[in-house]
Amino acid sequence: MKVLFLNKTVRGLKSSLIFFSAVSLGAAFFGFIPGVFYFLAPLYWLSCKQKLTFFDGFMWGLLFFTIHSFGVFYVVLGQGVGLFRLLCPLLFMSYCALHSGIWFWAVQKVASCSVFTWVLMTVTYFWWIDQGLFWIFGKFEGYLLAFPLVPLMSLPQMAYSISIIGKWGLLICLVIFQVLLVKSIQTRRTIVLTILCLLPFTYGFFVSHTETVPAWVKDTRFVPLPKEPDPYERAVNLVKTLANKPEVKLFVLPETFFPVPLTNKSLIIRILQDHILQNEQLCVVGTHKQINEKLYNSFFVLDQRRIILSYEKTHLIPFFEFNPYNGTPFATLFNFFLHQKVAFSCADSKLSPVCYGDVGPFLPAICSELFCSRGLQKEGEIPFLWIVNDSYFGSTNFPLIMRLLAQFQAISLNQSLAYCASSSAYFIGKNGRILQKIEKI
């Protein structure tokens, strides 16, 4: 009887610590930074005391990805059709949790209580999440939104050392810190080493880093995505909102502000040019573009007379923008998720800096291109102007995660950027700090 009670107590403690670990990391993506610094400690302690199983890791992954990706599920439930909109979140969580289960199983088989191998296996797991998790969709790319250093951008000074040791160096310091924290509690012999591992996270508080905001940013305004679905009604309402504002040099309308091929709707373009834009004013428009039978997610730059730039998105989101399983038996099933809409085509656009009068220079970029830094093209010190539609996510945590990721990408790429979403807009410096909030109209 005592043995049975003891076994239940041990299993209860194990489940509680796994739950605590997953919730701590999940809460970090809602703004609770401390969770980043201790979520691994319970897992290392458990791996030293008792056996971690594939099932333990699977349950950890289910819980973490459910908390973290709540915003994605919100979109799926709103965009999907019928049973598939309920099935898709379950498939996504199970797929991600499968890799967490493999991580736990590999740690127990290879690493156990060894510090070096435990750190190596854990960093490898997060490398896979960041770089290759979505290989199943036909491209070797990862889920950067779930990278555990992203929540640190709520206080970007904690991530300044990325410019010196890189994001992987900082992640290794984070993992080692939590392993040594457990050992310090057990033996107190590694306290000094534990403190040393925290130094990279304090570096930013002792250095001064000044950056200037480009003059054109101060004269920029963004317009949130409106509720009325009709594009002509949106254009007419814009005239009421934006006309006669000579102090503004650049208007930014976020991704898919006009969800129609704008080149086929010349009346909308004429409304913007004739009734809103004055001399040397520009308007960035998130819209669509059709070339023959292909539809593109596009970024237009207009002045009073012409379309100065048309940039087409080069990185698409599976299922939301295209069906990765076209040409396979699964194509019909997943096409339901697109509401029978025409899928976007992936472009091979070359980045061209925009510089017009007092506006610019800046480089165009659209939404999920923010998530895949391997494909980004930089041009010296020219900042990006990133248009994003975060209205899909409602009041979930995903608008916050996307903004934190923009800050994280700025410091990782050593590139400043203007982040213009539907809910908010900021100019972010190379060190990941928000240098200026862009005003809303």
KOLTITI-515184 format. One line per field, with one value per residue (C-alpha): x, y, z. Coordinates in steps of 0.5 Angstrom, whole numbers, plus 500, padded with zeros to 3 digits. Layout:
N
u <- c(X / ...);
v <- c(Y / ...);
w <- c(Z / ...);
***
This chain:
441
u <- c(500 / 506 / 509 / 503 / 502 / 509 / 509 / 503 / 506 / 512 / 508 / 504 / 511 / 513 / 507 / 507 / 514 / 513 / 506 / 510 / 516 / 511 / 507 / 513 / 515 / 508 / 507 / 514 / 510 / 505 / 510 / 512 / 520 / 522 / 519 / 525 / 530 / 527 / 523 / 529 / 531 / 525 / 526 / 534 / 532 / 527 / 532 / 537 / 532 / 528 / 527 / 523 / 519 / 517 / 510 / 512 / 516 / 509 / 505 / 510 / 510 / 502 / 501 / 507 / 505 / 497 / 499 / 504 / 500 / 493 / 493 / 494 / 488 / 484 / 485 / 484 / 477 / 475 / 478 / 477 / 471 / 467 / 470 / 477 / 478 / 477 / 482 / 487 / 489 / 490 / 494 / 499 / 499 / 501 / 506 / 510 / 509 / 512 / 518 / 518 / 517 / 523 / 527 / 525 / 527 / 534 / 536 / 534 / 538 / 544 / 545 / 541 / 545 / 551 / 551 / 555 / 550 / 544 / 546 / 548 / 541 / 537 / 540 / 539 / 532 / 531 / 535 / 531 / 524 / 528 / 531 / 527 / 520 / 516 / 520 / 514 / 511 / 516 / 521 / 527 / 525 / 523 / 518 / 522 / 516 / 517 / 524 / 525 / 529 / 524 / 520 / 527 / 525 / 520 / 527 / 531 / 537 / 537 / 539 / 544 / 550 / 547 / 551 / 557 / 556 / 550 / 543 / 546 / 551 / 546 / 541 / 547 / 548 / 541 / 541 / 547 / 545 / 539 / 543 / 548 / 542 / 540 / 547 / 548 / 542 / 544 / 551 / 553 / 559 / 557 / 554 / 560 / 559 / 552 / 552 / 557 / 552 / 548 / 553 / 551 / 544 / 546 / 551 / 546 / 545 / 552 / 553 / 550 / 548 / 545 / 541 / 538 / 531 / 531 / 527 / 522 / 519 / 517 / 513 / 509 / 503 / 499 / 492 / 489 / 485 / 478 / 472 / 468 / 470 / 468 / 475 / 471 / 468 / 475 / 478 / 472 / 473 / 480 / 479 / 475 / 481 / 487 / 485 / 489 / 494 / 500 / 504 / 504 / 510 / 508 / 501 / 502 / 496 / 498 / 498 / 492 / 489 / 485 / 484 / 483 / 488 / 489 / 492 / 485 / 482 / 484 / 478 / 481 / 488 / 485 / 481 / 488 / 492 / 487 / 484 / 489 / 496 / 499 / 506 / 511 / 507 / 507 / 502 / 505 / 499 / 498 / 494 / 494 / 497 / 495 / 499 / 496 / 493 / 497 / 496 / 501 / 501 / 504 / 507 / 505 / 508 / 504 / 505 / 500 / 502 / 504 / 506 / 513 / 514 / 511 / 514 / 511 / 511 / 517 / 515 / 508 / 505 / 502 / 495 / 493 / 496 / 498 / 497 / 503 / 500 / 498 / 498 / 498 / 492 / 491 / 490 / 482 / 482 / 487 / 484 / 478 / 482 / 483 / 475 / 476 / 480 / 485 / 492 / 498 / 504 / 511 / 515 / 522 / 522 / 528 / 529 / 529 / 530 / 525 / 527 / 522 / 523 / 524 / 521 / 526 / 530 / 527 / 526 / 520 / 518 / 511 / 509 / 512 / 518 / 520 / 520 / 525 / 531 / 535 / 532 / 532 / 536 / 540 / 542 / 547 / 544 / 537 / 532 / 526 / 519 / 515 / 507 / 503 / 496 / 495 / 488 / 487 / 489 / 484 / 486 / 490 / 498 / 500 / 500 / 505 / 509 / 510 / 512 / 517 / 520 / 521 / 525 / 529 / 530 / 532 / 538 / 539 / 540 / 543 / 538 / 533 / 526 / 519 / 514 / 507 / 502 / 494 / 494 / 501 / 507 / 514 / 521 / 526 / 533 / 539 / 539 / 532 / 529 / 523 / 526 / 519 / 512 / 509 / 502 / 496 / 490);
v <- c(500 / 505 / 503 / 504 / 511 / 513 / 511 / 516 / 521 / 521 / 521 / 527 / 530 / 529 / 531 / 537 / 539 / 538 / 542 / 547 / 547 / 548 / 553 / 557 / 558 / 559 / 564 / 568 / 569 / 573 / 577 / 574 / 574 / 570 / 564 / 564 / 563 / 557 / 553 / 548 / 547 / 542 / 538 / 537 / 535 / 530 / 527 / 526 / 523 / 519 / 517 / 521 / 518 / 520 / 521 / 526 / 530 / 529 / 532 / 537 / 539 / 539 / 544 / 549 / 549 / 550 / 556 / 559 / 558 / 560 / 566 / 561 / 557 / 563 / 564 / 557 / 557 / 563 / 561 / 554 / 550 / 545 / 539 / 541 / 547 / 543 / 538 / 542 / 545 / 538 / 536 / 542 / 541 / 533 / 534 / 539 / 535 / 529 / 533 / 534 / 527 / 525 / 530 / 528 / 520 / 522 / 526 / 520 / 515 / 519 / 525 / 523 / 527 / 529 / 537 / 537 / 532 / 535 / 542 / 539 / 535 / 541 / 546 / 541 / 541 / 548 / 549 / 544 / 548 / 554 / 551 / 545 / 544 / 545 / 540 / 536 / 542 / 541 / 547 / 546 / 552 / 552 / 556 / 562 / 564 / 559 / 561 / 561 / 568 / 572 / 573 / 577 / 583 / 585 / 588 / 588 / 590 / 582 / 580 / 586 / 580 / 577 / 582 / 579 / 571 / 570 / 568 / 561 / 563 / 566 / 560 / 556 / 560 / 560 / 552 / 552 / 557 / 553 / 546 / 549 / 552 / 545 / 543 / 549 / 548 / 541 / 542 / 549 / 548 / 551 / 558 / 562 / 559 / 559 / 567 / 567 / 564 / 570 / 576 / 576 / 577 / 583 / 586 / 591 / 594 / 597 / 599 / 605 / 605 / 611 / 610 / 616 / 615 / 617 / 623 / 620 / 616 / 622 / 624 / 617 / 615 / 608 / 606 / 600 / 595 / 597 / 593 / 594 / 589 / 592 / 595 / 601 / 603 / 603 / 607 / 612 / 612 / 613 / 620 / 622 / 620 / 622 / 628 / 635 / 632 / 636 / 634 / 627 / 625 / 617 / 613 / 606 / 601 / 594 / 588 / 586 / 593 / 592 / 584 / 585 / 585 / 593 / 594 / 591 / 596 / 603 / 607 / 605 / 608 / 614 / 615 / 615 / 619 / 624 / 625 / 624 / 624 / 631 / 633 / 629 / 625 / 617 / 611 / 604 / 600 / 592 / 589 / 583 / 583 / 579 / 577 / 572 / 567 / 568 / 572 / 575 / 578 / 585 / 591 / 598 / 605 / 610 / 617 / 623 / 620 / 613 / 606 / 607 / 600 / 594 / 588 / 581 / 577 / 571 / 567 / 564 / 561 / 554 / 553 / 560 / 563 / 556 / 549 / 545 / 539 / 541 / 535 / 530 / 526 / 531 / 537 / 537 / 536 / 542 / 546 / 547 / 551 / 556 / 557 / 555 / 562 / 562 / 561 / 566 / 564 / 565 / 571 / 572 / 579 / 583 / 588 / 595 / 601 / 606 / 613 / 619 / 626 / 627 / 619 / 614 / 610 / 604 / 596 / 593 / 587 / 583 / 579 / 572 / 574 / 577 / 569 / 567 / 571 / 566 / 569 / 576 / 581 / 587 / 593 / 596 / 600 / 601 / 599 / 595 / 597 / 591 / 591 / 586 / 584 / 582 / 583 / 576 / 574 / 579 / 580 / 574 / 574 / 573 / 581 / 581 / 575 / 578 / 585 / 581 / 577 / 584 / 586 / 580 / 580 / 587 / 585 / 578 / 581 / 588 / 592 / 597 / 596 / 600 / 595 / 597 / 592 / 593 / 594 / 598 / 601 / 602 / 604 / 599 / 600 / 595 / 593 / 591 / 597 / 601 / 608 / 611 / 609 / 611 / 614 / 612 / 615);
w <- c(500 / 502 / 495 / 491 / 495 / 494 / 486 / 486 / 489 / 485 / 478 / 481 / 482 / 475 / 472 / 476 / 474 / 467 / 467 / 471 / 465 / 459 / 462 / 465 / 457 / 455 / 459 / 457 / 450 / 454 / 457 / 463 / 462 / 468 / 465 / 460 / 466 / 469 / 465 / 463 / 471 / 473 / 466 / 468 / 475 / 473 / 468 / 474 / 479 / 474 / 467 / 462 / 457 / 450 / 453 / 458 / 452 / 448 / 453 / 455 / 447 / 447 / 453 / 451 / 443 / 446 / 450 / 445 / 439 / 441 / 436 / 431 / 433 / 433 / 426 / 424 / 428 / 424 / 417 / 417 / 414 / 418 / 421 / 418 / 423 / 429 / 426 / 424 / 431 / 434 / 428 / 429 / 436 / 435 / 430 / 434 / 440 / 437 / 436 / 444 / 445 / 441 / 445 / 452 / 449 / 446 / 452 / 457 / 452 / 451 / 456 / 462 / 468 / 464 / 463 / 456 / 453 / 456 / 454 / 447 / 446 / 448 / 444 / 438 / 439 / 439 / 433 / 430 / 432 / 429 / 423 / 420 / 424 / 418 / 413 / 412 / 408 / 403 / 405 / 410 / 415 / 422 / 427 / 429 / 433 / 438 / 439 / 447 / 447 / 443 / 450 / 452 / 447 / 452 / 455 / 449 / 453 / 456 / 448 / 446 / 447 / 441 / 437 / 440 / 441 / 436 / 438 / 439 / 443 / 448 / 448 / 450 / 456 / 458 / 458 / 461 / 467 / 468 / 469 / 473 / 477 / 479 / 481 / 485 / 489 / 490 / 491 / 492 / 488 / 481 / 484 / 481 / 474 / 475 / 476 / 470 / 465 / 467 / 465 / 457 / 459 / 463 / 458 / 455 / 462 / 462 / 455 / 451 / 444 / 441 / 434 / 430 / 427 / 420 / 419 / 414 / 420 / 424 / 418 / 417 / 420 / 419 / 418 / 422 / 418 / 417 / 419 / 412 / 407 / 401 / 398 / 394 / 401 / 404 / 399 / 400 / 408 / 407 / 403 / 409 / 414 / 410 / 406 / 407 / 412 / 409 / 415 / 413 / 408 / 408 / 409 / 411 / 410 / 412 / 409 / 405 / 406 / 399 / 399 / 391 / 385 / 386 / 378 / 376 / 380 / 377 / 381 / 387 / 385 / 382 / 389 / 393 / 388 / 387 / 393 / 399 / 396 / 395 / 393 / 395 / 399 / 399 / 400 / 402 / 400 / 402 / 397 / 391 / 384 / 379 / 373 / 368 / 372 / 378 / 384 / 389 / 396 / 394 / 397 / 393 / 393 / 390 / 389 / 386 / 379 / 379 / 382 / 384 / 386 / 386 / 391 / 391 / 397 / 397 / 403 / 404 / 410 / 408 / 408 / 409 / 403 / 399 / 399 / 400 / 398 / 391 / 386 / 392 / 395 / 400 / 396 / 396 / 404 / 405 / 399 / 404 / 409 / 403 / 403 / 395 / 394 / 389 / 393 / 392 / 388 / 391 / 387 / 386 / 388 / 388 / 394 / 391 / 396 / 396 / 396 / 394 / 396 / 404 / 404 / 405 / 403 / 406 / 403 / 403 / 406 / 408 / 414 / 414 / 411 / 418 / 420 / 415 / 416 / 411 / 405 / 407 / 402 / 406 / 403 / 407 / 413 / 409 / 414 / 412 / 412 / 414 / 413 / 417 / 418 / 425 / 425 / 424 / 431 / 435 / 442 / 443 / 444 / 437 / 436 / 441 / 439 / 432 / 435 / 439 / 433 / 429 / 435 / 435 / 428 / 428 / 433 / 430 / 423 / 426 / 421 / 424 / 421 / 421 / 423 / 421 / 423 / 424 / 431 / 432 / 429 / 431 / 429 / 432 / 432 / 431 / 438 / 438 / 442 / 440 / 438 / 436 / 436 / 429 / 430 / 428 / 424);
***
